[in-house]
């Protein structure tokens, strides 16, 4: 019985297929997951920088108006046009000589006001809410009868800023202890 030898080109084609499949396996198993992790790390850090910049804008809004705002458009207009903000961005500390700019530079460059509108991953707007509460004060006479009920409405003493992609939040609507506190710090 004689066996017929397989043609050389059949082996060559099989070696080429094995080589291509090995390259595809390396690409899928090693290289692409690293790219995904790097992108996710970038989105998380960039989103948190933007949220920290919104927090600084909210602090300056509170300093000027004695309340917070839930309107990002008004907040961005305030950052772009208000004299207080411009002085802080351009100013320097007289004692240390360090800049007083409260805004952090973005990962890809300097601070841009337009970057505060949306998250870098999904391009959805950040969720910004403020509290509103009513405080009731009841006045009772000596006989135990209700004389009057005074109510005080407060709006904007606390705020909550959330990332639509789930990279954290700043502040809280119910606790003064978490005012301006970031969930990742």
DOPASE-243259 format. One record per residue: residue in three letters; x, y, z of N, C-alpha, C, CB in turn. Coordinates in steps of 0.1 Angstrom, whole numbers, padded with zeros to 4 digits, always signed. Glycine has a CB too. Example, Ala and Ser with C-alpha at 12.3 -4.5 7.8 and 13.67 -1.06 7.14 Angstrom:
# DOPASE-243259
ALA+0132-0057+0078+0123-0045+0078+0132-0033+0078+0113-0045+0090/SER+0128-0022+0071+0137-0011+0071+0129+0000+0079+0141-0006+0057/
END
This chain:
# DOPASE-243259
UNK+0008-0012+0000+0000+0000+0000+0009+0012+0000-0009+0000+0012/UNK+0006+0020-0009+0014+0032-0010+0005+0044-0007+0021+0034-0024/UNK+0010+0053+0001+0002+0065+0004+0007+0076-0005+0004+0069+0019/UNK-0003+0083-0009+0000+0094-0018+0003+0106-0010-0012+0097-0028/UNK+0014+0113-0012+0018+0124-0005+0009+0136-0007+0033+0129-0008/UNK+0006+0143+0004-0003+0155+0002+0004+0166-0005-0009+0160+0016/UNK-0003+0174-0012+0004+0185-0020+0009+0195-0010-0005+0191-0030/UNK+0020+0202-0013+0027+0212-0005+0018+0224-0002+0040+0216-0011/UNK+0011+0228-0013+0003+0240-0012-0009+0238-0002-0003+0243-0025/UNK-0013+0226+0001-0023+0224+0011-0018+0227+0025-0029+0209+0010/UNK-0006+0223+0028+0001+0226+0040+0004+0241+0042+0014+0218+0042/UNK+0008+0247+0031+0010+0262+0031-0002+0269+0034+0016+0266+0017/UNK-0014+0266+0028-0026+0272+0031-0030+0270+0046-0037+0267+0022/UNK-0028+0258+0051-0032+0256+0065-0023+0264+0075-0030+0241+0068/UNK-0010+0265+0072-0001+0273+0080-0005+0288+0080+0013+0272+0075/UNK-0009+0293+0068-0014+0307+0067-0027+0309+0075-0016+0311+0052/UNK-0036+0300+0074-0048+0301+0082-0046+0301+0097-0058+0289+0078/UNK-0036+0292+0101-0033+0291+0115-0027+0305+0120-0023+0280+0118/UNK-0018+0310+0112-0011+0323+0115-0021+0334+0116-0001+0326+0104/UNK-0031+0335+0107-0041+0345+0107-0050+0344+0119-0050+0345+0094/UNK-0054+0332+0122-0062+0329+0134-0055+0333+0147-0067+0315+0135/UNK-0042+0330+0148-0034+0334+0159-0034+0349+0161-0020+0329+0158/UNK-0032+0357+0150-0032+0371+0150-0046+0377+0155-0029+0377+0137/UNK-0057+0371+0150-0070+0375+0154-0072+0372+0168-0081+0368+0145/UNK-0068+0361+0173-0069+0357+0187-0062+0367+0196-0064+0343+0190/UNK-0050+0371+0193-0042+0381+0200-0049+0394+0200-0028+0382+0194/UNK-0054+0398+0189-0062+0411+0188-0074+0411+0197-0066+0414+0173/UNK-0082+0400+0196-0094+0400+0204-0092+0398+0219-0103+0389+0198/UNK-0082+0390+0222-0080+0386+0237-0071+0396+0244-0074+0372+0237/UNK-0062+0402+0237-0053+0411+0245-0054+0425+0241-0039+0406+0242/UNK-0053+0429+0229-0052+0443+0225-0065+0450+0227-0047+0444+0210/UNK-0076+0445+0222-0089+0452+0223-0093+0455+0237-0100+0445+0215/UNK-0092+0445+0246-0096+0448+0260-0088+0459+0266-0095+0435+0268/UNK-0075+0460+0263-0067+0471+0268-0072+0484+0263-0052+0469+0264/UNK-0076+0485+0250-0081+0497+0245-0094+0501+0252-0084+0496+0230/UNK-0103+0491+0255-0115+0494+0261-0113+0499+0275-0124+0481+0262/UNK-0103+0493+0283-0100+0497+0296-0095+0512+0296-0090+0488+0303/UNK-0086+0515+0286-0080+0528+0285-0091+0538+0282-0069+0528+0275/UNK-0100+0535+0273-0111+0545+0270-0120+0547+0282-0119+0539+0258/UNK-0123+0536+0289-0132+0537+0301-0125+0546+0312-0135+0523+0307/UNK-0112+0544+0314-0104+0552+0323-0104+0567+0319-0090+0547+0324/UNK-0103+0569+0306-0103+0583+0302-0117+0589+0304-0100+0584+0287/UNK-0128+0582+0301-0141+0587+0302-0144+0590+0317-0152+0578+0297/UNK-0140+0581+0326-0142+0583+0340-0135+0596+0345-0138+0571+0348/UNK-0122+0597+0342-0114+0608+0347-0119+0621+0341-0099+0606+0345/UNK-0122+0621+0328-0127+0634+0322-0140+0638+0327-0128+0631+0307/UNK-0149+0628+0329-0162+0632+0335-0161+0637+0349-0171+0619+0335/UNK-0152+0632+0357-0151+0636+0371-0144+0650+0371-0143+0627+0379/UNK-0135+0653+0362-0130+0667+0361-0141+0677+0357-0118+0667+0351/UNK-0149+0673+0348-0160+0682+0344-0170+0684+0355-0167+0676+0331/UNK-0173+0674+0363-0182+0675+0374-0176+0684+0385-0186+0661+0379/UNK-0163+0682+0387-0156+0691+0397-0156+0706+0393-0141+0686+0399/UNK-0155+0708+0380-0156+0722+0375-0170+0727+0376-0152+0722+0360/UNK-0180+0719+0374-0194+0723+0377-0196+0727+0392-0205+0713+0372/UNK-0190+0719+0400-0191+0721+0415-0185+0735+0418-0183+0710+0423/UNK-0173+0738+0412-0167+0751+0414-0176+0763+0409-0153+0752+0407/UNK-0182+0760+0398-0192+0771+0393-0204+0772+0402-0196+0767+0378/UNK-0209+0761+0407-0220+0762+0417-0216+0769+0429-0225+0748+0420/UNK-0204+0767+0434-0199+0774+0446-0199+0789+0444-0185+0769+0450/UNK-0194+0793+0432-0193+0808+0429-0207+0813+0427-0185+0810+0416/UNK-0216+0806+0421-0230+0810+0420-0236+0812+0434-0239+0799+0412/UNK-0234+0803+0443-0239+0804+0457-0233+0816+0464-0236+0791+0465/UNK-0220+0819+0461-0214+0830+0467-0220+0843+0463-0199+0830+0463/UNK-0225+0844+0450-0231+0856+0445-0245+0857+0448-0229+0857+0430/UNK-0253+0846+0447-0268+0847+0448-0273+0840+0461-0274+0840+0436/UNK-0264+0834+0469-0268+0828+0482-0278+0817+0480-0274+0839+0491/UNK-0277+0810+0469-0285+0798+0466-0278+0791+0454-0300+0801+0463/UNK-0282+0778+0452-0276+0771+0440-0286+0771+0429-0273+0756+0444/UNK-0282+0767+0417-0291+0767+0406-0291+0753+0400-0286+0777+0395/UNK-0303+0750+0394-0304+0737+0387-0304+0738+0372-0317+0729+0392/UNK-0301+0750+0367-0301+0753+0353-0287+0754+0348-0309+0766+0349/UNK-0283+0744+0340-0269+0744+0335-0266+0755+0326-0266+0730+0329/UNK-0276+0759+0318-0275+0770+0308-0272+0783+0316-0287+0771+0299/UNK-0279+0785+0326-0277+0798+0334-0263+0797+0341-0288+0799+0345/UNK-0259+0785+0346-0246+0784+0352-0235+0786+0342-0245+0770+0358/UNK-0236+0781+0330-0226+0783+0320-0225+0797+0315-0228+0774+0308/UNK-0237+0804+0314-0237+0818+0311-0230+0826+0322-0252+0823+0308/UNK-0233+0822+0334-0226+0829+0345-0211+0828+0345-0232+0823+0359/UNK-0206+0816+0342-0192+0813+0341-0186+0821+0329-0189+0798+0339/UNK-0193+0822+0318-0187+0829+0307-0188+0845+0308-0195+0825+0294/UNK-0198+0850+0315-0200+0865+0315-0198+0872+0328-0213+0867+0310/UNK-0198+0865+0339-0197+0872+0352-0183+0877+0355-0202+0863+0363/UNK-0183+0889+0361-0171+0896+0365-0163+0888+0376-0173+0910+0369/UNK-0171+0883+0386-0165+0875+0397-0157+0863+0392-0176+0871+0407/UNK-0163+0856+0382-0157+0844+0377-0144+0848+0369-0167+0836+0368/UNK-0145+0858+0361-0134+0863+0353-0122+0867+0362-0138+0874+0344/UNK-0125+0874+0373-0115+0878+0382-0108+0866+0389-0120+0887+0393/UNK-0116+0855+0392-0110+0843+0398-0102+0836+0388-0122+0834+0403/UNK-0106+0835+0376-0098+0828+0366-0085+0834+0363-0106+0826+0353/UNK-0085+0848+0362-0073+0855+0359-0065+0859+0371-0077+0867+0351/UNK-0070+0858+0383-0063+0863+0395-0052+0854+0400-0073+0865+0405/UNK-0044+0860+0409-0034+0853+0416-0035+0856+0431-0020+0856+0411/UNK-0031+0846+0439-0032+0848+0454-0020+0858+0458-0030+0835+0461/UNK-0024+0868+0465-0014+0878+0469-0003+0873+0479-0021+0890+0475/UNK-0006+0863+0486+0003+0857+0496+0012+0847+0490-0004+0851+0508/UNK+0007+0837+0483+0015+0826+0477+0019+0829+0463+0007+0813+0478/UNK+0012+0837+0456+0015+0840+0442+0009+0829+0432+0030+0841+0440/UNK+0001+0820+0438-0005+0809+0430-0017+0814+0423-0008+0796+0438/UNK-0021+0809+0411-0033+0813+0405-0045+0809+0413-0034+0807+0391/UNK-0056+0818+0412-0068+0815+0420-0079+0809+0411-0074+0828+0425/UNK-0075+0804+0399-0084+0797+0390-0089+0785+0396-0078+0794+0376/UNK-0103+0784+0399-0108+0772+0406-0110+0760+0397-0121+0775+0413/UNK-0110+0763+0384-0113+0752+0374-0101+0744+0370-0119+0759+0361/UNK-0103+0731+0369-0093+0722+0365-0092+0721+0350-0095+0708+0372/UNK-0080+0719+0345-0078+0717+0331-0084+0703+0327-0063+0718+0327/UNK-0089+0702+0315-0094+0689+0310-0083+0680+0307-0103+0691+0298/UNK-0085+0667+0305-0075+0658+0302-0068+0661+0289-0081+0644+0301/UNK-0075+0666+0279-0070+0669+0266-0065+0683+0264-0080+0666+0255/UNK-0066+0692+0274-0062+0705+0273-0067+0714+0284-0066+0711+0259/UNK-0069+0727+0280-0073+0737+0290-0088+0736+0293-0069+0751+0286/UNK-0092+0743+0303-0107+0744+0307-0115+0751+0296-0108+0751+0320/UNK-0126+0744+0292-0135+0750+0282-0149+0750+0289-0135+0742+0269/UNK-0156+0761+0288-0169+0762+0294-0179+0753+0288-0174+0777+0294/UNK-0178+0752+0275-0188+0744+0267-0187+0729+0271-0186+0745+0253/UNK-0175+0725+0276-0174+0711+0280-0182+0707+0292-0159+0708+0283/UNK-0187+0716+0299-0195+0713+0311-0209+0709+0309-0195+0725+0320/UNK-0214+0710+0296-0228+0707+0293-0230+0692+0293-0231+0712+0280/UNK-0221+0684+0289-0224+0670+0287-0212+0661+0291-0228+0667+0273/UNK-0216+0648+0293-0206+0638+0297-0198+0634+0284-0213+0626+0303/UNK-0185+0631+0285-0177+0628+0274-0180+0615+0267-0163+0629+0277/UNK-0186+0605+0275-0189+0592+0269-0201+0592+0261-0189+0582+0280/UNK-0212+0596+0267-0225+0594+0260-0231+0607+0254-0236+0589+0270/UNK-0224+0618+0257-0228+0632+0253-0242+0636+0259-0228+0633+0238/UNK-0246+0629+0269-0258+0633+0276-0255+0644+0286-0265+0621+0283/UNK-0265+0652+0289-0263+0663+0298-0262+0658+0312-0275+0674+0298/UNK-0254+0665+0321-0253+0661+0335-0266+0664+0342-0241+0669+0342/UNK-0270+0656+0352-0282+0658+0359-0279+0667+0371-0288+0644+0363/UNK-0286+0678+0371-0284+0688+0381-0297+0692+0388-0277+0701+0376/UNK-0298+0689+0401-0311+0692+0408-0308+0700+0421-0317+0678+0412/UNK-0317+0708+0425-0316+0716+0437-0328+0712+0446-0316+0731+0435/UNK-0326+0714+0459-0337+0711+0469-0346+0723+0470-0331+0708+0483/UNK-0358+0720+0474-0368+0730+0478-0375+0724+0490-0378+0733+0466/UNK-0376+0732+0501-0382+0727+0513-0391+0738+0519-0372+0722+0523/UNK-0401+0733+0526-0410+0742+0534-0409+0739+0548-0425+0740+0529/UNK-0406+0749+0556-0405+0747+0571-0417+0754+0577-0391+0754+0576/UNK-0424+0746+0585-0436+0751+0592-0433+0754+0606-0447+0741+0591/UNK-0438+0765+0611-0436+0769+0625-0450+0773+0630-0427+0782+0626/UNK-0455+0765+0640-0468+0766+0646-0467+0774+0659-0475+0753+0648/UNK-0476+0785+0660-0476+0793+0672-0488+0788+0680-0477+0808+0669/UNK-0486+0784+0693-0497+0779+0701-0498+0788+0713-0495+0764+0705/UNK-0510+0792+0717-0512+0800+0729-0512+0791+0742-0525+0808+0728/UNK-0514+0798+0753-0513+0791+0766-0524+0780+0768-0515+0801+0778/UNK-0535+0782+0761-0546+0772+0762-0544+0760+0753-0559+0779+0760/UNK-0533+0760+0745-0531+0749+0735-0538+0751+0722-0536+0736+0742/UNK-0543+0763+0719-0549+0765+0706-0539+0771+0696-0561+0775+0708/UNK-0541+0766+0684-0532+0771+0674-0535+0785+0670-0533+0762+0661/UNK-0526+0794+0671-0528+0808+0668-0525+0811+0654-0519+0817+0677/UNK-0514+0806+0649-0510+0808+0635-0500+0797+0631-0504+0822+0633/UNK-0499+0795+0618-0489+0786+0612-0481+0795+0602-0496+0774+0606/UNK-0468+0796+0605-0459+0803+0596-0452+0793+0588-0449+0813+0604/UNK-0450+0796+0575-0443+0787+0566-0431+0795+0559-0452+0780+0556/UNK-0420+0788+0558-0409+0794+0552-0405+0784+0541-0397+0797+0561/UNK-0404+0789+0528-0400+0781+0517-0385+0785+0514-0409+0783+0505/UNK-0377+0775+0513-0363+0777+0509-0360+0769+0496-0353+0773+0520/UNK-0353+0775+0487-0350+0768+0474-0335+0770+0472-0359+0774+0462/UNK-0329+0759+0469-0315+0760+0464-0305+0760+0475-0313+0771+0456/UNK-0307+0755+0487-0297+0754+0497-0288+0742+0496-0304+0754+0511/UNK-0292+0732+0488-0284+0721+0485-0286+0717+0470-0287+0709+0494/UNK-0276+0710+0464-0278+0706+0451-0272+0692+0449-0270+0715+0441/UNK-0276+0685+0438-0271+0672+0435-0267+0672+0420-0282+0661+0438/UNK-0255+0668+0417-0250+0667+0404-0246+0653+0401-0238+0676+0401/UNK-0252+0646+0391-0250+0632+0388-0245+0631+0374-0263+0624+0390/UNK-0236+0621+0372-0231+0618+0358-0241+0608+0352-0217+0612+0359/UNK-0246+0611+0339-0255+0602+0333-0249+0588+0330-0260+0608+0320/UNK-0236+0587+0330-0229+0575+0327-0225+0567+0339-0217+0577+0319/UNK-0229+0572+0351-0226+0565+0364-0212+0566+0369-0229+0551+0362/UNK-0205+0577+0366-0192+0579+0372-0192+0587+0385-0183+0586+0361/UNK-0203+0588+0391-0203+0595+0404-0213+0606+0405-0189+0600+0408/UNK-0213+0612+0417-0222+0623+0420-0215+0633+0430-0235+0618+0425/UNK-0220+0645+0430-0215+0655+0439-0227+0661+0446-0207+0666+0431/UNK-0226+0662+0459-0237+0668+0467-0248+0659+0471-0242+0680+0460/UNK-0258+0664+0477-0269+0656+0482-0281+0666+0484-0266+0648+0494/UNK-0293+0661+0481-0305+0670+0483-0310+0670+0497-0315+0666+0474/UNK-0305+0661+0506-0311+0659+0519-0301+0661+0530-0317+0646+0520/UNK-0288+0661+0528-0279+0662+0539-0269+0674+0537-0271+0649+0540/UNK-0268+0683+0547-0259+0693+0546-0244+0688+0547-0262+0704+0557/UNK-0243+0677+0553-0229+0671+0555-0223+0667+0542-0230+0659+0564/UNK-0231+0664+0532-0226+0660+0519-0226+0672+0509-0234+0649+0514/UNK-0228+0684+0513-0228+0695+0504-0214+0697+0498-0232+0709+0512/UNK-0214+0697+0485-0202+0698+0477-0192+0686+0478-0194+0711+0481/UNK-0197+0675+0484-0189+0663+0485-0190+0654+0473-0192+0656+0498/UNK-0179+0650+0467-0180+0641+0456-0179+0626+0461-0168+0644+0447/UNK-0186+0618+0454-0187+0604+0458-0173+0596+0456-0198+0597+0450/UNK-0164+0602+0448-0152+0595+0446-0140+0600+0454-0148+0596+0431/UNK-0143+0611+0462-0132+0617+0470-0132+0612+0484-0133+0632+0470/
END
